[in-house]
Amino acid sequence: MSAKFWPTAQHWSVEIPLHTPHPRLAWLDATGFISLSTCPFEIPKSEWEALEYLDWKSGGDTNFAPLASADGQLDCRGFWDKGKTDKDALFTSNADKAPTLKKYVQDIGANFGRVRIIKLEPQGREAAIRNLHRDDNNRFNPDNEGWVVRTWLELTDCPQSYMLLMDSGPDGLPDPSTEQQIPLSKGARFVVDTQRLWHVVVHNSKAPRYALITSLESGPALDNFISSSQV
């Protein structure tokens, strides 16, 4: 834990709901995340290097290339800005340049929302902690529809970097005793309930890290994808 900074009760994440009636996946009950097997196919670098990126900050010094958005436009804003929950997305012009990644998302079979490539510049643990947060994935999501979670596919090889995850303590703030880390080697795949878990990436490298991030609705399709992608 950083001695210089830690989220307080005034952090915006504290207000995001944790307990709702939405159907959830049993895979995530224990820890809030699950690691999957390494991606079984190669992805050409052009599918993330030749895209149009937007200057959008989230979790550090980041840029994003949207592959799917609320209305198919190159837009990084939350779907709620357009009156939608983070589902029923439309592919953007970037998706045409990334056919392997587009097919990967489609083949999961679940209703997807935001799909985007993140470009994260290097940041050590102390800098990363300043960006620790929870996501507001389920705004406007009807209570009887599946809880929205996120899945990652690491495109670059950054084995010394990791996603830092923590559950909330009784005060609603991240509990350091629950910390878990996911190494970010090339092809690493994992599913995280990012509305439940505080999270951020510690990127120990001299080069940017790239990854595909997809919002997915919990339900039979995502359950089957996880089941067929076990380590």
C-alpha positions in Angstrom: 0.0 0.0 0.0 1.3 3.5 -0.9 2.2 5.6 2.1 1.6 8.8 0.2 -1.9 8.2 -1.2 -4.9 6.0 -0.5 -8.6 6.5 -1.6 -10.8 8.2 1.0 -14.6 8.0 1.6 -14.9 10.9 -0.9 -13.6 8.8 -3.8 -16.3 8.6 -6.5 -16.1 4.8 -6.6 -17.5 4.5 -3.1 -21.0 5.6 -4.3 -21.2 2.9 -7.1 -23.6 0.1 -6.0 -22.2 -3.2 -4.9 -25.3 -5.2 -3.9 -28.1 -5.4 -6.5 -30.5 -8.2 -7.7 -28.8 -8.6 -11.1 -28.0 -12.3 -12.0 -24.3 -12.9 -11.6 -21.8 -15.7 -12.6 -20.8 -18.2 -9.9 -17.3 -18.2 -11.4 -16.7 -14.8 -9.8 -18.4 -15.4 -6.4 -15.2 -16.2 -4.4 -12.7 -13.6 -5.6 -14.4 -11.4 -8.2 -12.2 -12.6 -11.0 -11.1 -15.6 -12.9 -8.0 -16.2 -15.1 -8.5 -18.1 -18.3 -6.2 -20.1 -20.6 -3.7 -18.2 -22.7 -5.2 -16.9 -26.0 -4.8 -19.9 -28.5 -4.2 -17.8 -31.6 -1.9 -15.0 -32.9 -3.1 -11.5 -33.4 -1.3 -9.3 -36.0 0.2 -6.2 -34.5 -1.6 -4.1 -37.1 -4.9 -4.9 -35.4 -3.9 -2.6 -32.5 -1.1 -0.4 -34.0 -3.1 0.8 -37.0 -6.2 2.0 -35.2 -7.5 5.4 -34.4 -6.8 6.2 -30.7 -8.5 8.8 -28.6 -6.9 10.7 -25.7 -9.0 9.3 -22.8 -7.6 8.9 -19.3 -8.6 5.9 -17.2 -6.3 4.2 -14.8 -3.2 6.2 -15.8 -1.7 7.8 -18.9 -4.0 6.1 -21.4 -5.3 6.3 -24.9 -8.2 4.1 -26.2 -9.1 2.8 -29.6 -12.9 2.0 -29.5 -13.9 -1.2 -31.5 -17.5 -1.0 -30.3 -19.4 1.9 -28.7 -23.0 2.9 -27.8 -23.7 4.1 -31.4 -20.8 2.9 -33.5 -19.0 6.2 -33.3 -15.4 6.6 -32.1 -16.4 7.5 -28.5 -14.9 6.5 -25.2 -17.7 7.9 -23.0 -19.9 5.8 -20.8 -23.0 4.5 -22.5 -25.2 6.3 -19.9 -24.3 9.5 -21.7 -26.6 8.2 -24.5 -29.2 6.7 -22.2 -28.0 3.1 -22.5 -26.5 0.6 -20.2 -23.1 -0.9 -21.2 -24.6 -3.5 -23.6 -25.9 -3.7 -27.1 -22.9 -2.0 -28.6 -22.3 -1.3 -32.3 -18.9 -1.8 -34.0 -16.9 1.2 -35.0 -14.7 1.9 -38.1 -11.7 0.6 -36.0 -13.3 -2.9 -35.9 -12.8 -3.2 -39.7 -9.1 -2.9 -39.1 -9.1 -5.6 -36.4 -11.0 -8.6 -37.9 -9.4 -11.2 -35.6 -10.3 -9.2 -32.4 -13.8 -8.5 -33.8 -14.4 -12.2 -34.4 -13.0 -13.0 -30.9 -15.6 -10.7 -29.3 -18.4 -12.1 -31.5 -17.5 -15.7 -30.8 -17.9 -15.2 -27.1 -21.6 -15.0 -27.8 -22.5 -12.7 -24.9 -24.2 -9.3 -25.3 -21.3 -6.9 -25.3 -20.9 -3.2 -24.6 -17.7 -1.2 -24.7 -15.0 -2.9 -26.7 -11.7 -1.1 -26.9 -7.9 -1.3 -27.1 -6.2 0.3 -24.2 -2.7 1.8 -24.6 -1.2 2.3 -21.2 2.1 4.1 -20.6 4.5 2.8 -17.9 3.6 3.5 -14.3 5.0 2.1 -11.1 2.9 1.0 -8.1 2.8 4.3 -6.4 1.5 6.1 -9.4 -0.9 3.3 -10.2 -2.5 3.4 -6.7 -3.6 7.0 -7.4 -5.8 5.6 -10.1 -7.3 2.7 -8.1 -11.0 2.6 -8.8 -14.2 0.6 -9.4 -16.2 0.8 -12.6 -19.8 1.9 -13.0 -20.7 -0.9 -15.4 -24.4 -1.4 -14.6 -26.0 2.1 -14.7 -29.5 1.8 -16.3 -29.1 -2.1 -16.3 -32.6 -3.6 -15.5 -32.4 -5.6 -12.2 -33.5 -8.8 -14.0 -30.8 -8.7 -16.7 -27.2 -10.0 -16.3 -24.6 -8.1 -14.4 -22.0 -6.5 -16.7 -18.4 -7.5 -16.1 -15.2 -7.1 -18.2 -12.8 -9.4 -19.8 -9.2 -8.7 -20.9 -6.9 -10.1 -23.6 -3.3 -8.9 -23.3 -1.8 -8.0 -26.7 1.7 -7.2 -25.6 4.1 -9.2 -23.4 4.5 -7.4 -20.0 5.2 -10.2 -17.5 6.6 -7.8 -14.9 3.3 -5.8 -15.0 0.2 -6.8 -13.2 -3.4 -5.9 -12.6 -3.9 -5.1 -9.0 -7.3 -6.1 -7.5 -8.9 -5.5 -4.1 -12.3 -6.1 -2.6 -13.9 -3.4 -0.5 -13.6 -3.3 3.3 -16.5 -2.4 5.7 -15.7 1.3 5.1 -16.3 0.9 1.3 -12.6 1.5 0.6 -10.1 -1.0 -0.9 -9.0 -3.6 1.6 -5.2 -4.2 1.3 -5.6 -7.7 2.9 -7.6 -8.8 -0.1 -5.0 -7.8 -2.7 -4.5 -10.1 -5.7 -2.4 -9.7 -8.8 -2.8 -10.9 -12.4 0.5 -11.0 -14.4 0.1 -9.4 -17.9 2.0 -11.7 -20.2 1.1 -11.8 -23.9 -2.1 -13.7 -24.5 -3.2 -13.6 -20.8 -7.0 -13.6 -20.5 -9.2 -13.0 -17.5 -12.7 -11.9 -16.5 -13.1 -9.3 -13.7 -16.2 -8.0 -11.9 -14.8 -4.4 -12.1 -17.8 -2.9 -10.4 -17.1 -5.1 -7.4 -13.3 -4.9 -7.3 -11.0 -1.9 -7.0 -8.5 -2.3 -9.8 -5.6 -0.7 -11.6 -2.6 -1.8 -13.6 1.0 -1.5 -12.3 2.9 -1.3 -15.6 6.6 -2.0 -14.9 8.0 -1.4 -18.4 9.6 1.1 -20.6 7.1 0.6 -23.5 3.3 1.0 -23.7 1.1 -2.0 -22.8 -1.8 -2.8 -25.1 -4.9 -4.9 -24.2 -8.4 -5.6 -25.5 -11.1 -4.8 -22.9 -14.7 -5.9 -23.4 -17.8 -5.3 -21.4 -19.9 -8.5 -21.3 -23.3 -9.4 -19.9 -23.4 -12.2 -17.4 -25.5 -15.2 -18.6 -25.3 -18.6 -20.2 -23.1 -17.4 -23.1 -20.4 -15.9 -20.9 -20.7 -18.9 -18.5 -20.0 -21.2 -21.5 -17.1 -19.1 -22.7 -15.4 -19.2 -19.3 -16.1 -23.0 -18.9 -14.4 -23.7 -22.3 -11.5 -21.4 -21.6 -10.2 -22.9 -18.3 -6.5 -22.9 -17.6 
